[in-house]
Amino acid sequence: MSKSPPSASDALAHATAEDLRALIGTLRRRLREEARAGDFTPSQIQVLHLLERDGPATVAGLARALDVRPQSMGETLTVLKAAGAVSGAPDPNDGRQTVLSLTPAFRQKVKASRAAREDWLYRAIQSRFTAAEQQQLATGVELLKRLVAP
């Protein structure tokens, strides 16, 4: 049985998906360049994002959330503590455990990094697009939100 050729709509959707994937990778790299948040590994960044998003956690909780061994998480946290990004305090419910959280100084660094990325995007949008194109971009962002919505 022969396969029918893809429709024009299918071909467009495939090409759009390919272009979007590549574009998002380029945009992520560019935003990282603007962030200047430090030289953290991807696994360290995952821990930092988790602590920022979900709040304080134990080593075991972080290890479970990221599906790694507690020993591996301990190594990651040692580096983050040494960098001044994470601090620990005794768990009020279990004195044998430590609750880890982002340090106030690192929270400020995250806030400044986020502001730098948003500022770069704002300036790029303002300088590279006409008002009509900015409206098209805003519509595209709304479509992308629908794309990733559950």
DSSP file (Angstrom, degrees, kcal/mol; ACC not computed):
  #  RESIDUE AA STRUCTURE BP1 BP2  ACC     N-H-->O    O-->H-N    N-H-->O    O-->H-N    TCO  KAPPA ALPHA  PHI   PSI    X-CA   Y-CA   Z-CA
    1    1 A M              0   0    0      0, 0.0     2,-0.2     0, 0.0     0, 0.0   0.000 360.0 360.0 360.0 128.0    0.0    0.0    0.0
    2    2 A S        -     0   0    0      1,-0.1     2,-0.4     0, 0.0     0, 0.0  -0.571 360.0-120.1 -87.6 148.7    1.5    3.3   -1.0
    3    3 A K        -     0   0    0     -2,-0.2    -1,-0.1     1,-0.0     0, 0.0  -0.682  26.9-121.4 -86.0 135.1    1.5    6.3    1.3
    4    4 A S        -     0   0    0     -2,-0.4     3,-0.1     1,-0.1    -1,-0.0  -0.491  35.8 -99.2 -75.3 147.9   -0.3    9.4    0.0
    5    5 A P        -     0   0    0      0, 0.0    -1,-0.1     0, 0.0     0, 0.0  -0.311  48.2 -92.8 -64.3 149.1    1.9   12.5   -0.2
    6    6 A P        -     0   0    0      0, 0.0     2,-0.0     0, 0.0    -3,-0.0  -0.299  42.7-113.4 -63.2 146.1    1.5   14.9    2.7
    7    7 A S     >  -     0   0    0      1,-0.1     4,-2.6    -3,-0.1     5,-0.2  -0.283  27.1-107.1 -71.8 165.1   -1.0   17.6    2.2
    8    8 A A  H  > S+     0   0    0      1,-0.2     4,-2.3     2,-0.2     5,-0.2   0.876 123.6  52.8 -60.2 -36.7    0.1   21.3    2.0
    9    9 A S  H  > S+     0   0    0      2,-0.2     4,-2.5     1,-0.2    -1,-0.2   0.913 109.5  47.6 -65.6 -43.1   -1.3   21.8    5.5
   10   10 A D  H  > S+     0   0    0      2,-0.2     4,-2.5     1,-0.2    -2,-0.2   0.916 112.4  49.4 -63.0 -43.6    0.8   18.8    6.8
   11   11 A A  H  X S+     0   0    0     -4,-2.6     4,-2.6     2,-0.2    -2,-0.2   0.904 112.0  48.3 -63.2 -41.5    3.9   20.0    5.1
   12   12 A L  H  X S+     0   0    0     -4,-2.3     4,-2.7    -5,-0.2    -2,-0.2   0.923 111.6  49.5 -64.7 -43.9    3.4   23.6    6.5
   13   13 A A  H  X S+     0   0    0     -4,-2.5     4,-2.4     2,-0.2    -2,-0.2   0.907 112.8  47.9 -61.9 -41.8    2.8   22.2   10.0
   14   14 A H  H  X S+     0   0    0     -4,-2.5     4,-2.3     2,-0.2    -2,-0.2   0.936 113.5  46.0 -65.0 -46.8    6.0   20.1    9.8
   15   15 A A  H  X S+     0   0    0     -4,-2.6     4,-2.6     1,-0.2    -2,-0.2   0.890 113.3  50.5 -63.3 -39.4    8.1   22.9    8.5
   16   16 A T  H  X S+     0   0    0     -4,-2.7     4,-2.9     2,-0.2     5,-0.2   0.916 109.7  50.4 -64.5 -43.5    6.7   25.2   11.2
   17   17 A A  H  X S+     0   0    0     -4,-2.4     4,-2.4     2,-0.2    -2,-0.2   0.918 112.3  47.2 -60.9 -43.6    7.5   22.7   13.9
   18   18 A E  H  X S+     0   0    0     -4,-2.3     4,-2.0     2,-0.2    -2,-0.2   0.932 114.8  45.5 -64.0 -46.7   11.0   22.3   12.7
   19   19 A D  H  X S+     0   0    0     -4,-2.6     4,-2.7     1,-0.2    -2,-0.2   0.903 112.9  50.8 -63.6 -41.9   11.6   26.1   12.4
   20   20 A L  H  X S+     0   0    0     -4,-2.9     4,-2.8     2,-0.2     5,-0.2   0.917 108.8  51.1 -64.7 -43.6   10.0   26.7   15.8
   21   21 A R  H  X S+     0   0    0     -4,-2.4     4,-1.7    -5,-0.2    -1,-0.2   0.934 114.4  43.5 -58.4 -47.1   12.2   24.1   17.5
   22   22 A A  H  X S+     0   0    0     -4,-2.0     4,-2.1     1,-0.2    -2,-0.2   0.907 113.9  50.9 -65.6 -41.9   15.3   25.6   16.1
   23   23 A L  H  X S+     0   0    0     -4,-2.7     4,-2.8     1,-0.2    -2,-0.2   0.900 107.6  52.3 -64.0 -41.7   14.2   29.2   16.8
   24   24 A I  H  X S+     0   0    0     -4,-2.8     4,-2.7     1,-0.2    -1,-0.2   0.898 108.5  51.7 -63.3 -39.5   13.4   28.4   20.4
   25   25 A G  H  X S+     0   0    0     -4,-1.7     4,-2.2    -5,-0.2    -1,-0.2   0.924 111.9  46.2 -60.9 -44.4   16.9   26.9   20.9
   26   26 A T  H  X S+     0   0    0     -4,-2.1     4,-2.3     2,-0.2    -2,-0.2   0.913 112.9  49.6 -64.8 -43.0   18.5   30.0   19.4
   27   27 A L  H  X S+     0   0    0     -4,-2.8     4,-2.6     2,-0.2    -2,-0.2   0.906 109.5  51.8 -63.5 -42.0   16.3   32.3   21.6
   28   28 A R  H  X S+     0   0    0     -4,-2.7     4,-2.4     2,-0.2    -1,-0.2   0.928 110.5  48.3 -59.8 -45.5   17.2   30.3   24.7
   29   29 A R  H  X S+     0   0    0     -4,-2.2     4,-2.0     1,-0.2    -1,-0.2   0.922 112.4  48.9 -61.1 -43.3   20.9   30.6   24.0
   30   30 A R  H  X S+     0   0    0     -4,-2.3     4,-1.7     1,-0.2    -2,-0.2   0.903 111.0  49.2 -64.8 -41.2   20.5   34.3   23.4
   31   31 A L  H  X S+     0   0    0     -4,-2.6     4,-1.6     1,-0.2    -1,-0.2   0.880 108.5  53.9 -66.2 -37.2   18.6   34.8   26.6
   32   32 A R  H  X S+     0   0    0     -4,-2.4     4,-1.3     1,-0.2     5,-0.3   0.904 106.2  53.2 -61.7 -40.0   21.3   32.8   28.5
   33   33 A E  H  < S+     0   0    0     -4,-2.0    -1,-0.2     1,-0.2    -2,-0.2   0.893 111.7  45.4 -60.4 -39.6   23.9   35.2   27.1
   34   34 A E  H  < S+     0   0    0     -4,-1.7    -1,-0.2     1,-0.2    -2,-0.2   0.759 104.3  65.5 -74.4 -24.8   21.9   38.2   28.4
   35   35 A A  H  <  -     0   0    0     -4,-1.6    -2,-0.2    -5,-0.1    -1,-0.2   0.910  66.4-174.3 -69.0 -45.6   21.3   36.6   31.8
   36   36 A R     <  +     0   0    0     -4,-1.3     3,-0.1     1,-0.1    -3,-0.1   0.887  28.8 147.1  49.1  44.4   24.8   36.5   33.2
   37   37 A A        -     0   0    0      1,-0.3     2,-0.2    -5,-0.3    -1,-0.1   0.452  62.2 -82.1 -90.4  -0.7   23.5   34.5   36.2
   38   38 A G        -     0   0    0      2,-0.1     2,-1.1     1,-0.0    -1,-0.3  -0.548  49.1 -68.7 122.8 170.1   26.7   32.4   36.7
   39   39 A D        +     0   0    0     -2,-0.2     2,-0.3    -3,-0.1    -1,-0.0  -0.644  66.7 156.4-100.5  76.2   28.3   29.4   35.3
   40   40 A F        -     0   0    0     -2,-1.1    -2,-0.1     1,-0.1    -3,-0.0  -0.757  40.7-119.1-102.0 149.2   25.9   26.6   36.6
   41   41 A T     >  -     0   0    0     -2,-0.3     4,-2.6     1,-0.1     5,-0.2  -0.347  33.7-103.6 -75.6 163.9   25.5   23.2   35.0
   42   42 A P  H  > S+     0   0    0      0, 0.0     4,-2.1     0, 0.0     5,-0.1   0.893 123.2  50.6 -56.9 -39.9   22.1   22.2   33.7
   43   43 A S  H  > S+     0   0    0      2,-0.2     4,-1.7     1,-0.2     5,-0.1   0.883 110.5  49.2 -68.1 -36.0   21.5   20.0   36.8
   44   44 A Q  H  > S+     0   0    0      2,-0.2     4,-2.4     1,-0.2    -1,-0.2   0.903 110.0  51.5 -66.5 -40.4   22.4   22.8   39.1
   45   45 A I  H  X S+     0   0    0     -4,-2.6     4,-2.7     1,-0.2     5,-0.2   0.886 106.3  55.0 -63.3 -38.6   20.0   25.1   37.2
   46   46 A Q  H  X S+     0   0    0     -4,-2.1     4,-2.4     2,-0.2    -1,-0.2   0.924 109.1  47.4 -59.8 -43.9   17.2   22.5   37.6
   47   47 A V  H  X S+     0   0    0     -4,-1.7     4,-2.6     2,-0.2     5,-0.2   0.925 112.2  49.4 -63.6 -44.8   17.7   22.6   41.4
   48   48 A L  H  X S+     0   0    0     -4,-2.4     4,-2.2     1,-0.2    -2,-0.2   0.913 111.9  48.3 -61.9 -43.0   17.7   26.4   41.5
   49   49 A H  H  X S+     0   0    0     -4,-2.7     4,-3.0     2,-0.2     5,-0.3   0.906 111.3  50.9 -63.3 -41.0   14.6   26.6   39.4
   50   50 A L  H  X S+     0   0    0     -4,-2.4     4,-3.1    -5,-0.2     5,-0.5   0.925 111.4  46.8 -63.5 -44.8   12.9   24.0   41.6
   51   51 A L  H  X S+     0   0    0     -4,-2.6     4,-1.2     1,-0.2    -1,-0.2   0.871 115.2  47.1 -65.9 -35.8   13.7   25.9   44.8
   52   52 A E  H  < S+     0   0    0     -4,-2.2    -2,-0.2    -5,-0.2    -1,-0.2   0.937 119.8  37.9 -69.5 -45.3   12.6   29.1   43.2
   53   53 A R  H  < S+     0   0    0     -4,-3.0    -2,-0.2    -5,-0.2    -3,-0.2   0.922 131.0  25.1 -73.0 -45.6    9.3   27.7   41.9
   54   54 A D  H  < S-     0   0    0     -4,-3.1    -3,-0.2     1,-0.3    -2,-0.2   0.555 101.5-131.8-102.5  -9.3    8.3   25.3   44.8
   55   55 A G     <  +     0   0    0     -4,-1.2    -1,-0.3    -5,-0.5    -2,-0.1  -0.368  57.1   0.0  88.8-171.3   10.1   26.9   47.7
   56   56 A P        +     0   0    0      0, 0.0     2,-0.3     0, 0.0    45,-0.2  -0.086  67.5 169.9 -55.9 149.0   12.3   25.3   50.4
   57   57 A A  B     -A  100   0A   0     43,-2.0    43,-3.6    41,-0.0     2,-0.1  -0.977  31.1-109.8-154.9 161.7   13.0   21.5   50.2
   58   58 A T     >  -     0   0    0     -2,-0.3     4,-2.5    41,-0.2     5,-0.2  -0.459  37.0-107.1 -88.1 167.5   15.1   18.8   51.7
   59   59 A V  H  > S+     0   0    0     39,-0.5     4,-2.7     1,-0.2     5,-0.2   0.931 123.1  49.6 -58.3 -45.9   17.9   17.0   49.9
   60   60 A A  H  > S+     0   0    0      1,-0.2     4,-2.5     2,-0.2    -1,-0.2   0.904 110.4  50.0 -62.6 -41.7   15.6   13.9   49.7
   61   61 A G  H  > S+     0   0    0      2,-0.2     4,-2.4     1,-0.2    -1,-0.2   0.907 112.7  46.1 -64.0 -42.1   12.7   15.9   48.3
   62   62 A L  H  X S+     0   0    0     -4,-2.5     4,-2.0     2,-0.2    -2,-0.2   0.912 111.7  51.9 -66.2 -42.0   14.9   17.5   45.7
   63   63 A A  H  X>S+     0   0    0     -4,-2.7     5,-2.4    -5,-0.2     4,-0.5   0.920 112.1  46.5 -61.0 -43.8   16.4   14.2   44.7
   64   64 A R  H ><5S+     0   0    0     -4,-2.5     3,-0.9     1,-0.2    -2,-0.2   0.931 110.8  52.2 -62.5 -46.0   12.9   12.7   44.3
   65   65 A A  H 3<5S+     0   0    0     -4,-2.4    -1,-0.2     1,-0.3    -2,-0.2   0.838 119.0  35.4 -61.6 -33.6   11.6   15.6   42.3
   66   66 A L  H 3<5S-     0   0    0     -4,-2.0    -1,-0.3    -5,-0.1    -2,-0.2   0.338 108.8-121.6-104.9   6.3   14.5   15.4   39.9
   67   67 A D  T <<5 +     0   0    0     -3,-0.9     2,-0.3    -4,-0.5    -3,-0.2   0.918  68.0 125.4  55.8  50.5   14.8   11.6   39.9
   68   68 A V      < -     0   0    0     -5,-2.4    -1,-0.2    -6,-0.1    -2,-0.1  -0.874  67.9 -88.3-129.5 165.8   18.4   11.4   41.1
   69   69 A R     >  -     0   0    0     -2,-0.3     4,-2.3     1,-0.1     3,-0.2  -0.453  34.5-122.0 -70.3 145.6   20.1    9.7   44.0
   70   70 A P  H  > S+     0   0    0      0, 0.0     4,-2.6     0, 0.0     5,-0.1   0.855 114.0  57.2 -56.5 -34.9   20.3   11.7   47.3
   71   71 A Q  H  > S+     0   0    0      2,-0.2     4,-1.8     1,-0.2     5,-0.1   0.915 107.2  47.1 -62.7 -42.3   24.1   11.4   47.2
   72   72 A S  H  > S+     0   0    0     -3,-0.2     4,-2.1     1,-0.2    -1,-0.2   0.904 112.0  50.3 -65.0 -40.9   24.2   13.0   43.7
   73   73 A M  H  X S+     0   0    0     -4,-2.3     4,-2.8     1,-0.2    -2,-0.2   0.898 106.7  55.7 -64.0 -39.4   21.8   15.8   44.9
   74   74 A G  H  X S+     0   0    0     -4,-2.6     4,-1.9     1,-0.2    -1,-0.2   0.896 107.4  49.1 -58.7 -41.1   24.1   16.3   47.9
   75   75 A E  H  X S+     0   0    0     -4,-1.8     4,-1.5     2,-0.2    -1,-0.2   0.915 111.3  49.2 -64.3 -43.5   27.1   16.9   45.6
   76   76 A T  H  X S+     0   0    0     -4,-2.1     4,-1.9     1,-0.2    -2,-0.2   0.922 111.8  48.9 -61.0 -44.7   25.0   19.4   43.5
   77   77 A L  H  X S+     0   0    0     -4,-2.8     4,-2.7     1,-0.2     5,-0.2   0.828 103.4  60.4 -68.3 -31.8   23.9   21.3   46.6
   78   78 A T  H  X S+     0   0    0     -4,-1.9     4,-2.2     2,-0.2    -1,-0.2   0.921 108.0  45.4 -59.3 -43.5   27.5   21.4   47.9
   79   79 A V  H  X S+     0   0    0     -4,-1.5     4,-1.7     2,-0.2    -2,-0.2   0.917 113.3  49.3 -65.7 -43.9   28.5   23.4   44.8
   80   80 A L  H  <>S+     0   0    0     -4,-1.9     5,-2.4     1,-0.2     6,-1.1   0.863 111.2  49.7 -66.4 -35.4   25.4   25.6   45.0
   81   81 A K  H ><5S+     0   0    0     -4,-2.7     3,-1.5     4,-0.2    -1,-0.2   0.929 109.6  51.0 -66.1 -44.7   26.1   26.4   48.7
   82   82 A A  H 3<5S+     0   0    0     -4,-2.2    -2,-0.2     1,-0.3    -1,-0.2   0.821 108.1  53.3 -62.4 -30.7   29.7   27.2   48.0
   83   83 A A  T 3<5S-     0   0    0     -4,-1.7    -1,-0.3    -5,-0.1    -2,-0.2   0.517 115.8-117.1 -81.6  -5.1   28.5   29.6   45.2
   84   84 A G  T < 5S+     0   0    0     -3,-1.5    22,-0.4    -4,-0.3    -3,-0.2   0.669  86.0 113.0  79.1  16.2   26.2   31.4   47.7
   85   85 A A  S   <S+     0   0    0     -5,-2.4    18,-2.0    -6,-0.2     2,-0.4   0.774  74.4  34.3 -90.0 -28.6   23.1   30.4   45.8
   86   86 A V  E     -B  102   0A   0     -6,-1.1     2,-0.3    16,-0.3    16,-0.2  -0.957  60.6-175.6-131.5 143.3   21.6   28.0   48.4
   87   87 A S  E     -B  101   0A   0     14,-2.7    14,-2.4    -2,-0.4     2,-0.3  -0.928  14.1-140.4-132.8 162.2   21.5   27.9   52.2
   88   88 A G  E     -B  100   0A   0     -2,-0.3    12,-0.2    12,-0.2   -30,-0.0  -0.897  13.9-177.5-125.8 153.7   20.2   25.4   54.7
   89   89 A A  E     -B   99   0A   0     10,-2.0    10,-3.6    -2,-0.3    -2,-0.0  -0.974  43.3 -84.4-141.6 153.0   18.4   25.5   58.0
   90   90 A P  E     -B   98   0A   0      0, 0.0     8,-0.2     0, 0.0     5,-0.1  -0.303  47.6-110.6 -59.4 140.6   17.3   22.7   60.3
   91   91 A D  E >   -B   94   0A   0      6,-2.5     3,-0.5     3,-0.6     6,-0.2  -0.611  20.1-147.5 -71.8 121.8   13.9   21.1   59.4
   92   92 A P  T 3  S+     0   0    0      0, 0.0     3,-0.2     0, 0.0    -1,-0.2   0.748  98.5  45.7 -64.6 -21.7   11.4   22.2   62.1
   93   93 A N  T 3  S+     0   0    0      1,-0.3     2,-0.3     2,-0.0    -2,-0.1   0.665 127.7  22.1 -92.9 -19.3    9.6   18.9   61.7
   94   94 A D  E X   - B   0  91A   0     -3,-0.5     3,-2.5     3,-0.1    -3,-0.6  -0.754  63.3-162.5-152.2  96.8   12.6   16.6   61.6
   95   95 A G  E 3  S+     0   0A   0      1,-0.3    -4,-0.1    -2,-0.3    -1,-0.1   0.624  88.2  67.5 -59.4 -14.4   15.8   17.9   63.2
   96   96 A R  E 3  S+     0   0A   0     -6,-0.1    -1,-0.3     2,-0.0     2,-0.2   0.672  96.7  66.3 -78.4 -15.8   17.8   15.2   61.3
   97   97 A Q  E <  S-     0   0A   0     -3,-2.5    -6,-2.5    -6,-0.2     2,-0.4  -0.662  73.0-137.4-107.4 160.4   17.1   16.9   58.0
   98   98 A T  E     - B   0  90A   0     -8,-0.2     2,-0.6    -2,-0.2   -39,-0.5  -0.953  10.9-142.6-115.8 135.3   18.0   20.3   56.5
   99   99 A V  E     - B   0  89A   0    -10,-3.6   -10,-2.0    -2,-0.4     2,-0.3  -0.868  21.6-154.5 -96.7 125.8   15.6   22.5   54.6
  100  100 A L  E     +AB  57  88A   0    -43,-3.6   -43,-2.0    -2,-0.6     2,-0.3  -0.766  19.8 163.1-104.1 144.7   17.3   24.2   51.7
  101  101 A S  E     - B   0  87A   0    -14,-2.4   -14,-2.7    -2,-0.3     2,-0.2  -0.967  43.5 -84.4-150.9 165.4   16.3   27.4   50.0
  102  102 A L  E     - B   0  86A   0     -2,-0.3   -16,-0.3   -16,-0.2   -17,-0.1  -0.478  48.9-116.0 -69.8 143.1   17.7   30.1   47.8
  103  103 A T     >  -     0   0    0    -18,-2.0     4,-2.4    -2,-0.2     5,-0.2  -0.461  21.1-116.3 -75.3 154.0   19.7   32.8   49.5
  104  104 A P  H  > S+     0   0    0      0, 0.0     4,-2.0     0, 0.0     5,-0.2   0.892 117.0  53.9 -56.6 -39.1   18.4   36.3   49.5
  105  105 A A  H  > S+     0   0    0      1,-0.2     4,-1.8     2,-0.2     5,-0.1   0.901 109.5  46.9 -63.5 -39.8   21.4   37.4   47.5
  106  106 A F  H  > S+     0   0    0    -22,-0.4     4,-2.7     2,-0.2    -1,-0.2   0.880 107.4  56.4 -71.4 -35.6   20.8   34.8   44.9
  107  107 A R  H  X S+     0   0    0     -4,-2.4     4,-2.5     1,-0.2    -1,-0.2   0.911 108.0  49.2 -58.4 -41.0   17.1   35.7   44.7
  108  108 A Q  H  X S+     0   0    0     -4,-2.0     4,-2.6     2,-0.2    -1,-0.2   0.897 109.7  51.4 -63.7 -39.6   18.3   39.3   43.9
  109  109 A K  H  X S+     0   0    0     -4,-1.8     4,-2.5     2,-0.2    -2,-0.2   0.904 110.2  48.9 -63.8 -41.4   20.6   37.9   41.2
  110  110 A V  H  X S+     0   0    0     -4,-2.7     4,-2.7     2,-0.2     5,-0.2   0.922 111.4  49.8 -62.8 -44.0   17.8   35.9   39.7
  111  111 A K  H  X S+     0   0    0     -4,-2.5     4,-2.3     1,-0.2    -2,-0.2   0.918 113.0  46.0 -61.9 -44.0   15.6   39.0   39.7
  112  112 A A  H  X S+     0   0    0     -4,-2.6     4,-2.2     2,-0.2    -1,-0.2   0.885 112.7  50.8 -66.1 -38.8   18.3   41.1   38.0
  113  113 A S  H  X S+     0   0    0     -4,-2.5     4,-2.1     2,-0.2    -2,-0.2   0.917 110.8  48.1 -64.8 -44.1   19.0   38.3   35.5
  114  114 A R  H  X S+     0   0    0     -4,-2.7     4,-2.6     1,-0.2     5,-0.2   0.912 111.2  51.1 -62.6 -42.6   15.3   38.0   34.6
  115  115 A A  H  X S+     0   0    0     -4,-2.3     4,-2.6    -5,-0.2    -1,-0.2   0.889 108.3  52.4 -63.1 -39.2   15.1   41.8   34.2
  116  116 A A  H  X S+     0   0    0     -4,-2.2     4,-2.3     2,-0.2    -1,-0.2   0.910 110.9  46.9 -63.9 -41.9   18.1   41.8   31.9
  117  117 A R  H  X S+     0   0    0     -4,-2.1     4,-2.4     2,-0.2    -2,-0.2   0.925 114.0  47.0 -65.9 -44.4   16.6   39.2   29.7
  118  118 A E  H  X S+     0   0    0     -4,-2.6     4,-2.8     1,-0.2    -2,-0.2   0.885 111.3  52.1 -65.3 -37.1   13.2   41.0   29.6
  119  119 A D  H  X S+     0   0    0     -4,-2.6     4,-2.8    -5,-0.2     5,-0.2   0.919 109.2  49.5 -64.4 -43.1   15.0   44.3   28.9
  120  120 A W  H  X S+     0   0    0     -4,-2.3     4,-2.6     2,-0.2    -2,-0.2   0.942 113.3  46.6 -60.4 -46.9   16.9   42.7   25.9
  121  121 A L  H  X S+     0   0    0     -4,-2.4     4,-2.8     2,-0.2     5,-0.2   0.929 112.6  49.8 -60.9 -45.6   13.6   41.3   24.5
  122  122 A Y  H  X S+     0   0    0     -4,-2.8     4,-2.7     1,-0.2     5,-0.2   0.940 113.2  45.6 -58.2 -49.4   11.8   44.6   25.0
  123  123 A R  H  X S+     0   0    0     -4,-2.8     4,-2.3     1,-0.2    -1,-0.2   0.897 113.6  49.8 -63.6 -39.9   14.5   46.6   23.3
  124  124 A A  H  X S+     0   0    0     -4,-2.6     4,-2.1    -5,-0.2     5,-0.2   0.923 112.7  46.4 -65.1 -44.2   14.8   44.1   20.4
  125  125 A I  H  X S+     0   0    0     -4,-2.8     4,-1.5    -5,-0.2    -2,-0.2   0.932 114.6  47.6 -63.2 -45.8   11.0   44.1   19.9
  126  126 A Q  H  < S+     0   0    0     -4,-2.7    -2,-0.2    -5,-0.2    -1,-0.2   0.880 119.6  38.1 -62.8 -39.3   10.9   47.9   19.9
  127  127 A S  H  < S+     0   0    0     -4,-2.3    -1,-0.2    -5,-0.2    -2,-0.2   0.735 121.4  39.6 -89.2 -21.6   13.8   48.4   17.6
  128  128 A R  H  < S+     0   0    0     -4,-2.1     2,-0.4    -5,-0.2    -2,-0.2   0.600 107.6  58.6-105.6 -12.4   13.3   45.5   15.1
  129  129 A F  S  < S-     0   0    0     -4,-1.5    -1,-0.1    -5,-0.2     2,-0.0  -0.932  70.8-129.4-125.5 143.1    9.5   45.5   14.6
  130  130 A T     >  -     0   0    0     -2,-0.4     4,-2.5     1,-0.1     5,-0.2  -0.261  41.9 -98.3 -71.8 171.5    6.9   48.0   13.4
  131  131 A A  H  > S+     0   0    0      1,-0.2     4,-1.8     2,-0.2     5,-0.1   0.900 127.3  50.0 -59.6 -40.8    3.8   48.5   15.5
  132  132 A A  H  > S+     0   0    0      1,-0.2     4,-2.1     2,-0.2    -1,-0.2   0.906 110.9  48.5 -65.4 -41.2    1.9   46.2   13.2
  133  133 A E  H  > S+     0   0    0      1,-0.2     4,-2.7     2,-0.2    -2,-0.2   0.871 107.5  55.6 -66.9 -35.8    4.6   43.5   13.5
  134  134 A Q  H  X S+     0   0    0     -4,-2.5     4,-2.3     2,-0.2    -1,-0.2   0.894 107.7  49.6 -62.5 -38.2    4.6   43.9   17.3
  135  135 A Q  H  X S+     0   0    0     -4,-1.8     4,-2.1     2,-0.2    -2,-0.2   0.911 110.4  50.0 -65.6 -41.7    0.9   43.2   17.2
  136  136 A Q  H  X S+     0   0    0     -4,-2.1     4,-2.4     1,-0.2    -2,-0.2   0.906 110.4  50.6 -61.6 -41.3    1.5   40.1   15.1
  137  137 A L  H  X S+     0   0    0     -4,-2.7     4,-2.4     2,-0.2    -2,-0.2   0.911 108.1  52.0 -63.4 -42.6    4.2   39.0   17.5
  138  138 A A  H  X S+     0   0    0     -4,-2.3     4,-1.9     1,-0.2    -1,-0.2   0.895 110.3  49.0 -61.0 -40.0    1.8   39.4   20.4
  139  139 A T  H  X S+     0   0    0     -4,-2.1     4,-2.0     1,-0.2    -2,-0.2   0.908 109.9  51.7 -64.5 -41.9   -0.8   37.3   18.6
  140  140 A G  H  X S+     0   0    0     -4,-2.4     4,-2.4     1,-0.2    -2,-0.2   0.881 106.5  53.4 -62.0 -38.9    1.9   34.7   18.0
  141  141 A V  H  X S+     0   0    0     -4,-2.4     4,-2.2     2,-0.2    -1,-0.2   0.909 107.4  51.5 -63.0 -41.7    2.8   34.6   21.7
  142  142 A E  H  X S+     0   0    0     -4,-1.9     4,-1.6     1,-0.2    -1,-0.2   0.894 109.8  49.8 -62.2 -38.8   -0.9   34.0   22.5
  143  143 A L  H  X S+     0   0    0     -4,-2.0     4,-1.9     1,-0.2    -2,-0.2   0.899 109.0  51.8 -65.7 -40.3   -0.9   31.1   20.0
  144  144 A L  H  X S+     0   0    0     -4,-2.4     4,-1.7     1,-0.2    -2,-0.2   0.870 105.0  56.2 -64.4 -36.2    2.3   29.7   21.6
  145  145 A K  H  X S+     0   0    0     -4,-2.2     4,-0.9     1,-0.2    -1,-0.2   0.914 108.2  47.8 -60.0 -41.9    0.6   29.8   25.0
  146  146 A R  H  < S+     0   0    0     -4,-1.6     3,-0.3     1,-0.2    -2,-0.2   0.863 106.6  58.9 -65.8 -35.1   -2.2   27.7   23.6
  147  147 A L  H  < S+     0   0    0     -4,-1.9    -1,-0.2     1,-0.2    -2,-0.2   0.881 113.8  35.4 -61.2 -39.7    0.4   25.3   22.2
  148  148 A V  H  < S+     0   0    0     -4,-1.7    -1,-0.2    -3,-0.1    -2,-0.2   0.491  90.5 114.3 -97.2  -3.5    1.9   24.5   25.6
  149  149 A A     <        0   0    0     -4,-0.9    -3,-0.0    -3,-0.3    -4,-0.0  -0.381 360.0 360.0 -66.3 144.9   -1.3   24.7   27.6
  150  150 A P              0   0    0      0, 0.0    -1,-0.1     0, 0.0    -4,-0.1   0.513 360.0 360.0 -65.5 360.0   -2.3   21.3   29.2
